[in-house]
């Protein structure tokens, strides 16, 4: 009899738990996964080297750093924002195609495209500290302050340990239910990753916990490349955390823009 009573009590408890959980779920509002659309307003325009094939852009402690690509023309640069003048430059070997950069502590980390090699430099001197390897292509890289976040042109973002450069996580990025491929230059801004989507005029805003695209920035007509080459696309996002300013440019663009985002829907 005691066993029967115990069984009844357990069944009732489980039933009440299921009912309670069901009521909670019914009372929850569905999560709105629709991405917010943004247009832009140009706040300021600055000169930019029209020969710079921009692959990475970052502002750290008020200083603008840039990585440029192409074999035989790949560089790491410190740039004067106001004038566009190159203040300091390190040239990569002609066998490397420079890609994204980020700053972690007192180091600059730079990717290369197909070589599966990255470089770590002293932030002040640009002296090479070490090299590291990865198993994918190298496209964009940023950091949330604790880990590195890397793209390889697919719909995946990779989380790397900033000391060992080992992959410690991976995130599939989706626009709605569809994988979002061609993720390129990256910038971490207020808890989300802003990603150039190669050969488009748009920047995707990605939730790095879920991989869901939460916003789209349409930069159509912000700049018309002089040469008309299909290579000279939007690429380069820099965020000045101290002043809360966003900057964008592109490959071989003669201008760099500070923009303000305007939600349109």
N, C-alpha and C positions, 0 to 999 in steps of 0.2 A: 504493500500500500504506500509506504514511504517513497519507493521508487516511482510509483505512478504519480504521486503528488509532485515530486521533483521534476518529472518529465513534463507535466502540465505547466508548471511554473516556467520552465525553460522555453517551452513553445510559446507561451503568452509573452514572455520577455522579448523573444526574437521577433514575434509578430508586431509588438509595439514599436520595436526599433525600426523595422521595415516601414511601418506606417509613418512614423515620425520623419524618417529620411525622405520618404516620398512626398510628404507635405512640404518639407523644406525645399526640395527640388521644384515642386510645383509653384512655390512662392518666389523662387529666384527669377529675376529677369534675364532673358537670353543675352549673351554677350554680343555686342555689335562689332562685327569684324570688318565692317566696311571701311576701306581706307579713306582718310581725309584727303581732299585735293587742295593743293596750294598753288597759287601763282606768286609773283614776286614784285617787289619795287626795288629799283636800284638806288642805294643810299649814297655810294661813292664809286668812282671809277679810278683805277690806277694803271700806269703803264706796265706792260709785261713783255718780256723778251719774245719776239715773234718767231725766234728760232728754237725756243724751248719746247720740246716734245713732252709736255707735262704728264708725268705718271704718278706723282705723289706730291701732296701739298699739306703743310701743317704749320700752325702758329703755336709756339711754345714760349711762354714768358715774354710775350710781345715780339718775338723774333720769327720771321717767315723763313721756312726751309722748303726747298723744292727738290724733287728727284725728276730727272729727265731720262728719256729712253732713246732708242735706236742704237744699233751697233756702230761703234766708233764715235758716238755723240752722247753717250750716257754719262750723267754727272750727278753729284750731290752739291747743292748750293745753299748759301745763306744770302737772302735777297732783301734789299731795302724796299719796304712796301710802298713808300711814297713815290720813289723814283723808278723802281723796277731794276735798279742797278744791282749787279751781282757783286756782293761784298767778299765772298769766299767761295771757292769751288774745288771739288775733288773730282778728277776724271777717272771713270772706270776703265778697265782694260777693254780693248776693242772686241773681246770675245764675250762681253756681257751686255745685256739689254736691261737697263735700269727700270725698276718698277716702283711700287709703293714704298713710303717711308712712315715711320712714327718715331716719337721720342719716348723713351722710358728711363726715368731718372736722368742721369747725366750722359746717356748714350742715345745715339741715333741708329735706328735699325732700318736697313734698306733691303728690299727684295730684288731679285732678278727674274726675268721672264721664264726662259726655258732651261736655264742652267741648273735649277734646283739648288741654288746657293744663295745665301743671304750674307750681309755684311753688318758688323757692329762697329760704330765709330765713336770716338770721343766727341761729345757735343761741341766742345770749344775748338779743338784743334783739327777735327775731322781725321785724326789719326786712326788707322785701322786697329781695333782691339782684338776682334776674332771673326771667324767665319762660321756659318752653320749651314745645315742642309735640310731639305724637306722633300717629300716624295711627289708633290704636285707641281703644277706651274705656279709661278708667283705673280699675283696681280696687285691687290691692294692690301694694306695693313693699317691697323689702328690699335688703340688700347683703351681699356676701361679703368686703367690704373692698377689693376691686379693681374691681368692676363693680356696676351696679345690676341687680336682678332684678325684673321687673314682670309682673303678670297683668292680663288684660282680660276675665275671665269665660268665656273659652274653655278649651280644653285646652292652650293654649300658654303658655310662659313666655318672656319677651323679656329679653335681656341688653343693657344700655345702657351706653355710655361715661359715666362720672360727670361729665365736664367738658363734653362736647358734647351729651350726651343722644341721640346717634345710636345706632340699633340695630346692635349688633355680633354678634348671634347670636340664635338662636331654638331652643327645646326643646319637643318634643311630650311631654306627660305622659300616661303610660298606667298603668292599674290592670290588671295582667296584660297582656292584649292589647287592651283597650278604652280609648279615649281618656277621660281624666278631665276633664270640663267643669266649669264654675262655680268655677274656682279664684279665691279671693277674697283676703282679707288674708293677708300672707306674713310669715314670720320665718325668718331664717337661723340655724340652731343646729348647731354642731359639724359643719359640712360638708354639711348637708342643709337643704332648704327645708321648713318646716312651713306648710301651707296650709289655711286654713278653706275648706270646700266649702260654698258658699252654700245656705242653707235646709236644712242638715243639722246634726246634733250631732257631727259627726266632723271630725277634722283629719287630713289626709294628710301623710305624711312622704315627701319626694321626693328621689331621687338626682339631683343636678343635672348629673351627667355622662351618665347614660343616660336620664333622664326617667321611670324606673320608680318606682312607688310601693313603698317598702320597709316601710312601716308605717302602721297606722291607729290613731288615738286616739279612743276612743268616750267622749264626754262627756255621754251621755244622763243626764238627771235631775240634772245638776250645779246647774241653776237652773230655776225655773219662773217665767217673766215674769208680773208682776202683771196686766198688761192683757190678756194672751192674744192680742195682735196677732201675726199671722203674720210681720210685719216684724221683730219683736224677737228675732232669732236670734243664736246664737253667732257672734261676730265680734270678733276682737282677740286677738293672741298677742304677748306680750312676753317676751324672754329677757334676764335679767341675767347677762351673761357673767362678771362679777367674782365673783358668788356662786353661779353655776350654778343659777339658779332660773327656773322657767317660770311665767308668769302668763297667765290668760285671762279674758275677759269677753264681753259681748254688747251688742247695740243696746238702749239704754234699760234695761239691767240695773242694779239698785241695789247689786250686789256685784261685786267683782273677786276672783279666786281665785288663790292660789299652789297649784300642783298638783305631785304627784310621779307619774311614770309607772310603771305596773306591767304588765309583760308577761304576757299570758294565753295566748299561743299563736302 
